[in-house]
Amino acid sequence: MSSVPGLQADCEELLGAFQEADTVRFERFAELWRERRFHTIFYGRIRALERNKLTKKTLELAQQYFLPPYAFQIRVGALYLLYGLYSTQLCQPKQKIRIALKDWPEIHRFQQDLINSQHYDAAYIFRMLRLARAFHFTAMPKLLNYRTKKKIQENEFKEEFKEPSNRVNSLITNDVLEELMNIHDHYQKMKCVISADKSQPDKALSLIKDDFVATLKDITLEHQEWQQNRTKLFLNAEETDEMPNKKEEGNLLESEGSERANALARIKYKSYSAVAEASKSRRHRQVKLESSEPGSNYGKSPSRSKKTSRRPQLARKRDSSEIKGDMQVAKETVTQHIGMPIITEENSDEEEVSLPKRKRRC
């Protein structure tokens, strides 16, 4: 991932220690940061170009842990890590965190989860990054170079940092169900002991359903079947959609090419059909050319020729306005197909103060 040796290992070691702390508080992350003196990661680069390259690589490495499929605690730790790296970097002006537009909706949902879960310290850190304009919004996650044949390296995700794929199967196992069954039987026996009728418990003590464990087991099995069917349907849909998608893309390209060719043909036809007006110094030549044509009248006055020369000019103006209208319609159709997320800027002054207007003195 990075050309700096040991950089990824240091970041993963810090995030792993934060995960072992079993908390998402910024206070604990700051303690781990100070214990490892993580701010000295940018020391040792004297030249400005080397500092910029190192900072870009470090922010790019930390930014990958801020996105799925990593767990919630790792993503919060990555947010704190980005804040610390951005604040302690030595570059002037500061290097920004590169965020692709396709990842911004997921980051916005993560911010809403922080607020809903009342993790206000993490939400505050994210807001501070927004106010500092630390994010650089780009079209692609990585910088693309022209005419380069570099192999795209796939990110190797650390398994310990990933979100568990199936929490239901990991929580409710056969051992857990067996233990719940034993606890439920013991609970029923204790209710019979304290009730008046020793054979069955009193109705006032029936605070839980008798078939609780059986119902939980059925729900777990139904969830497993649903998840298996969902994965099968997803894989089958991907296999069946490959060929139709290719055909649809080919048809779309052909239709776009034909529409573009027709539009260009109309523009060329309108532009070439308009007669160019001759300059003032050559208007006498235009009259001669018109008179030399067969079937033309030699007795035309110059005023008549001026009137006829104005007609092509009006036609050309109309044609140019029609061409602009066609170009505007084409632009509108292109912009309708492009869908980009709207990113609102964070402002520190949220409340507006309305000042009273002064009265005019007569």
DOMAR-323642 format. One line per field, with one value per residue (C-alpha): y, x, z; residue in three letters; residue number from 1. Coordinates in steps of 0.25 Angstrom, whole numbers, always signed. Layout:
<nodes>
Y <- (Y	...)
X <- (X	...)
Z <- (Z	...)
residuo <- (ala	...)
num <- (NUM	...)
</nodes>
This chain:
<nodes>
Y <- (+0	+10	+11	+15	+3	+0	+11	+1	-7	+5	+10	-4	-6	+7	+3	-11	-5	+4	-8	-15	-4	-7	+8	+19	+31	+41	+42	+28	+29	+42	+34	+23	+33	+40	+27	+24	+38	+36	+51	+48	+40	+52	+55	+52	+58	+71	+74	+79	+70	+58	+63	+65	+51	+44	+52	+48	+33	+34	+40	+31	+19	+24	+27	+13	+9	+20	+13	-1	-13	-9	-10	+3	+4	+3	+14	+23	+20	+23	+36	+40	+36	+45	+56	+54	+52	+65	+73	+69	+69	+78	+82	+97	+97	+85	+72	+69	+56	+50	+46	+40	+45	+31	+29	+42	+36	+25	+35	+44	+32	+29	+43	+41	+28	+35	+46	+36	+27	+40	+38	+53	+54	+46	+55	+67	+62	+60	+74	+80	+73	+79	+93	+92	+88	+76	+67	+68	+63	+56	+48	+35	+29	+30	+39	+35	+37	+38	+27	+19	+4	+2	-10	-7	-13	-18	-14	-25	-24	-28	-39	-34	-20	-25	-25	-39	-44	-51	-47	-56	-69	-64	-60	-71	-85	-99	-98	-84	-91	-103	-94	-85	-98	-102	-88	-88	-102	-98	-85	-93	-102	-90	-84	-97	-98	-84	-85	-91	-102	-110	-116	-103	-89	-78	-69	-57	-62	-65	-53	-61	-70	-85	-87	-76	-85	-93	-80	-74	-86	-86	-71	-74	-85	-76	-65	-75	-80	-66	-61	-74	-71	-57	-60	-70	-60	-50	-59	-64	-49	-45	-57	-54	-39	-40	-43	-34	-22	-24	-24	-12	-4	-7	-3	+10	+13	+11	+20	+31	+30	+31	+42	+50	+47	+53	+65	+68	+66	+76	+86	+85	+85	+98	+105	+102	+105	+120	+129	+137	+152	+159	+170	+185	+185	+173	+176	+180	+167	+160	+168	+164	+149	+149	+156	+146	+135	+130	+135	+147	+161	+171	+183	+181	+194	+194	+196	+183	+176	+181	+176	+163	+162	+165	+152	+142	+150	+148	+134	+132	+138	+129	+117	+121	+122	+109	+103	+109	+103	+89	+90	+94	+83	+73	+79	+77	+63	+60	+66	+58	+45	+50	+48	+54	+55	+69	+73	+84	+93	+94	+108	+112	+123	+115	+126	+139	+152	+162	+176	+187	+196	+211	+221	+231	+245	+254)
X <- (+0	+11	+25	+29	+34	+27	+16	+4	+9	+10	-4	-10	-3	-9	-23	-22	-18	-31	-39	-34	-38	-52	-57	-59	-55	-45	-39	-34	-29	-21	-14	-10	-5	+4	+9	+14	+19	+11	+13	+28	+24	+26	+40	+53	+48	+55	+51	+37	+35	+38	+29	+18	+19	+20	+8	+0	+3	+0	-13	-17	-13	-21	-33	-35	-39	-49	-58	-65	-64	-57	-64	-70	-59	-48	-55	-56	-41	-38	-45	-37	-24	-28	-30	-17	-9	-15	-13	+2	+7	+18	+14	+10	+0	-6	-8	-23	-30	-35	-49	-56	-70	-76	-71	-77	-91	-86	-78	-90	-98	-86	-87	-102	-99	-90	-100	-111	-102	-98	-83	-82	-67	-65	-76	-69	-56	-62	-68	-55	-49	-60	-59	-44	-47	-38	-45	-42	-53	-49	-56	-47	-41	-27	-20	-21	-9	-9	-3	+2	+2	+2	-4	-16	-12	-24	-25	-22	-32	-28	-38	-37	-42	-54	-68	-74	-81	-92	-94	-106	-98	-87	-96	-106	-99	-103	-96	-104	-117	-114	-110	-123	-131	-125	-127	-142	-145	-138	-146	-159	-156	-153	-167	-174	-166	-171	-185	-197	-199	-186	-190	-191	-186	-196	-201	-196	-182	-183	-174	-168	-173	-172	-167	-156	-144	-152	-156	-142	-137	-147	-144	-129	-131	-140	-130	-119	-128	-131	-117	-113	-124	-120	-105	-110	-119	-108	-98	-108	-113	-98	-96	-109	-107	-93	-98	-110	-102	-91	-102	-109	-96	-94	-107	-106	-93	-99	-111	-102	-93	-105	-111	-98	-96	-110	-107	-94	-101	-112	-102	-93	-105	-110	-96	-93	-107	-106	-99	-88	-89	-79	-70	-73	-61	-65	-80	-78	-72	-84	-93	-85	-86	-101	-102	-93	-102	-112	-126	-122	-126	-115	-123	-123	-121	-110	-121	-128	-115	-113	-127	-124	-111	-118	-127	-116	-111	-125	-125	-111	-116	-128	-119	-109	-120	-126	-112	-110	-123	-119	-106	-113	-123	-111	-104	-117	-119	-104	-105	-118	-110	-99	-103	-93	-96	-98	-87	-92	-81	-80	-81	-76	-87	-100	-109	-111	-113	-123	-119	-130	-131	-129	-140	-138	-138	-146)
Z <- (+0	+4	-1	+14	+21	+34	+32	+31	+42	+51	+48	+49	+63	+68	+63	+69	+82	+81	+78	+90	+99	+95	+95	+84	+93	+88	+102	+101	+87	+91	+102	+92	+82	+93	+98	+84	+81	+68	+64	+61	+49	+40	+45	+37	+24	+21	+7	+4	-7	+2	+13	+3	-2	+12	+17	+5	+6	+21	+19	+8	+17	+29	+20	+16	+30	+30	+20	+20	+22	+35	+48	+55	+65	+55	+47	+59	+62	+47	+48	+61	+53	+41	+51	+58	+45	+38	+51	+53	+39	+35	+21	+17	+12	+18	+10	+10	+11	-2	-2	-15	-17	-18	-3	+2	+4	+13	+21	+23	+28	+38	+43	+45	+53	+62	+65	+67	+76	+84	+81	+82	+83	+70	+63	+68	+62	+49	+49	+52	+40	+31	+37	+34	+20	+22	+11	-4	-12	-24	-35	-33	-20	-26	-36	-50	-59	-74	-82	-71	-70	-55	-48	-39	-25	-18	-3	+6	+17	+31	+36	+51	+47	+38	+42	+46	+34	+42	+56	+58	+55	+64	+76	+75	+74	+78	+92	+95	+91	+100	+112	+110	+110	+123	+129	+125	+131	+144	+143	+142	+153	+163	+159	+163	+176	+180	+175	+183	+173	+172	+159	+151	+154	+157	+145	+153	+151	+136	+131	+120	+109	+111	+97	+97	+94	+83	+76	+77	+70	+59	+56	+56	+46	+37	+37	+33	+21	+17	+17	+9	-2	-2	-6	-16	-23	-23	-29	-40	-43	-45	-55	-62	-63	-69	-83	-84	-78	-89	-99	-93	-93	-107	-111	-103	-109	-123	-120	-114	-126	-136	-128	-128	-143	-146	-138	-144	-158	-155	-150	-162	-171	-164	-164	-179	-184	-178	-189	-184	-186	-194	-188	-191	-200	-209	-210	-225	-228	-222	-231	-243	-239	-237	-251	-258	-254	-265	-264	-255	-258	-262	-258	-243	-234	-223	-213	-218	-216	-202	-198	-204	-196	-183	-184	-183	-171	-164	-168	-162	-149	-148	-151	-140	-130	-134	-133	-119	-115	-120	-112	-100	-101	-103	-90	-82	-86	-83	-69	-66	-67	-58	-43	-33	-18	-13	-2	+7	+13	+28	+34	+48	+49	+49	+54	+46	+53	+47	+49	+49	+37	+39	+37	+26	+31	+23)
residuo <- (met	ser	ser	val	pro	gly	leu	gln	ala	asp	cys	glu	glu	leu	leu	gly	ala	phe	gln	glu	ala	asp	thr	val	arg	phe	glu	arg	phe	ala	glu	leu	trp	arg	glu	arg	arg	phe	his	thr	ile	phe	tyr	gly	arg	ile	arg	ala	leu	glu	arg	asn	lys	leu	thr	lys	lys	thr	leu	glu	leu	ala	gln	gln	tyr	phe	leu	pro	pro	tyr	ala	phe	gln	ile	arg	val	gly	ala	leu	tyr	leu	leu	tyr	gly	leu	tyr	ser	thr	gln	leu	cys	gln	pro	lys	gln	lys	ile	arg	ile	ala	leu	lys	asp	trp	pro	glu	ile	his	arg	phe	gln	gln	asp	leu	ile	asn	ser	gln	his	tyr	asp	ala	ala	tyr	ile	phe	arg	met	leu	arg	leu	ala	arg	ala	phe	his	phe	thr	ala	met	pro	lys	leu	leu	asn	tyr	arg	thr	lys	lys	lys	ile	gln	glu	asn	glu	phe	lys	glu	glu	phe	lys	glu	pro	ser	asn	arg	val	asn	ser	leu	ile	thr	asn	asp	val	leu	glu	glu	leu	met	asn	ile	his	asp	his	tyr	gln	lys	met	lys	cys	val	ile	ser	ala	asp	lys	ser	gln	pro	asp	lys	ala	leu	ser	leu	ile	lys	asp	asp	phe	val	ala	thr	leu	lys	asp	ile	thr	leu	glu	his	gln	glu	trp	gln	gln	asn	arg	thr	lys	leu	phe	leu	asn	ala	glu	glu	thr	asp	glu	met	pro	asn	lys	lys	glu	glu	gly	asn	leu	leu	glu	ser	glu	gly	ser	glu	arg	ala	asn	ala	leu	ala	arg	ile	lys	tyr	lys	ser	tyr	ser	ala	val	ala	glu	ala	ser	lys	ser	arg	arg	his	arg	gln	val	lys	leu	glu	ser	ser	glu	pro	gly	ser	asn	tyr	gly	lys	ser	pro	ser	arg	ser	lys	lys	thr	ser	arg	arg	pro	gln	leu	ala	arg	lys	arg	asp	ser	ser	glu	ile	lys	gly	asp	met	gln	val	ala	lys	glu	thr	val	thr	gln	his	ile	gly	met	pro	ile	ile	thr	glu	glu	asn	ser	asp	glu	glu	glu	val	ser	leu	pro	lys	arg	lys	arg	arg	cys)
num <- (1	2	3	4	5	6	7	8	9	10	11	12	13	14	15	16	17	18	19	20	21	22	23	24	25	26	27	28	29	30	31	32	33	34	35	36	37	38	39	40	41	42	43	44	45	46	47	48	49	50	51	52	53	54	55	56	57	58	59	60	61	62	63	64	65	66	67	68	69	70	71	72	73	74	75	76	77	78	79	80	81	82	83	84	85	86	87	88	89	90	91	92	93	94	95	96	97	98	99	100	101	102	103	104	105	106	107	108	109	110	111	112	113	114	115	116	117	118	119	120	121	122	123	124	125	126	127	128	129	130	131	132	133	134	135	136	137	138	139	140	141	142	143	144	145	146	147	148	149	150	151	152	153	154	155	156	157	158	159	160	161	162	163	164	165	166	167	168	169	170	171	172	173	174	175	176	177	178	179	180	181	182	183	184	185	186	187	188	189	190	191	192	193	194	195	196	197	198	199	200	201	202	203	204	205	206	207	208	209	210	211	212	213	214	215	216	217	218	219	220	221	222	223	224	225	226	227	228	229	230	231	232	233	234	235	236	237	238	239	240	241	242	243	244	245	246	247	248	249	250	251	252	253	254	255	256	257	258	259	260	261	262	263	264	265	266	267	268	269	270	271	272	273	274	275	276	277	278	279	280	281	282	283	284	285	286	287	288	289	290	291	292	293	294	295	296	297	298	299	300	301	302	303	304	305	306	307	308	309	310	311	312	313	314	315	316	317	318	319	320	321	322	323	324	325	326	327	328	329	330	331	332	333	334	335	336	337	338	339	340	341	342	343	344	345	346	347	348	349	350	351	352	353	354	355	356	357	358	359	360	361	362)
</nodes>
